[in-house]
Amino acid sequence: MGDAEAWRRWNAWKYVLHALEEIAPEVLKDLACLVPVYREAAPHMDRSGWYYGIIDWESLEEALRIITDVPSLEESLAKLKDFREALLAWGRRWNLAHPEPFSWAIQHFPIWAKAPVVAGKAIFYPSPLVVIPPFPPFHPPEFDPPLSGDKKLGGWSEVEKELRQAFESWLRECRALYEEWALPHRELPKHARWWVAHRVKGWPIRTLHQRAREEGLVKDGRVLIEEASPATISEAISRLDRELNYPAQELSPPAP
């Protein structure tokens, strides 16, 4: 996965996780129930010498691969497999079986284990390690100042034309970079709530707004899941599916 794709996917999942807090807090409370399983696995998650520590789903998978069939690490293998299976069960229960929410969970468990009062609440959203490129530099065209008044040289109008062409070319470069990295933020909170209501809570698209009203998902007199045509909601959910890479490719089976 390239840096731009990783950045966009993380941003998209960040909106979904915000929506979970807002309209499906039961999902995070259910995740917090795995803190005891995490505590059992925690002593085996940072063993120097054979891997760098488990900080996300990818490193958990890698650790299990490395220690499988290592005679002296049977206990570590068993505890980490239990932790992995507990995460998978939670993800499948809520249709969130994807490396991004799993990684988010793994990064929150150490905090939740030390401070039970915040268990089940989002604390931070650690971003992926990516290199965000700067905007390309603007290089104006070279020309001699049209000071002689000689119309054959085109005068200022020709200079202005070249400058506009150069500037418009630079704007296209900037726009292309923006399109590669950025998400259209304005509508994403609304789309993420639709996504969570349908994908996670399992509500039919045609009833999202009414169901939210019936469930009391109202803040300051406003129903948190906005009303729209089924076609509009379906299109938004499908578009967010693509940004999230949802559903992910089948997760690999646990180590034997």
Secondary structure as UniProt FT lines:
FT   HELIX           3..23
FT   HELIX           25..32
FT   TURN            33..34
FT   HELIX           35..41
FT   HELIX           42..44
FT   TURN            48..50
FT   HELIX           57..67
FT   TURN            68..69
FT   HELIX           71..73
FT   HELIX           74..93
FT   TURN            94..95
FT   HELIX           99..114
FT   HELIX           116..118
FT   TURN            119..120
FT   HELIX           151..153
FT   HELIX           155..181
FT   HELIX           185..187
FT   HELIX           188..195
FT   HELIX           196..200
FT   HELIX           205..207
FT   HELIX           208..214
FT   TURN            215..216
FT   STRAND          218..219
FT   TURN            220..221
FT   STRAND          222..223
FT   HELIX           230..244
//
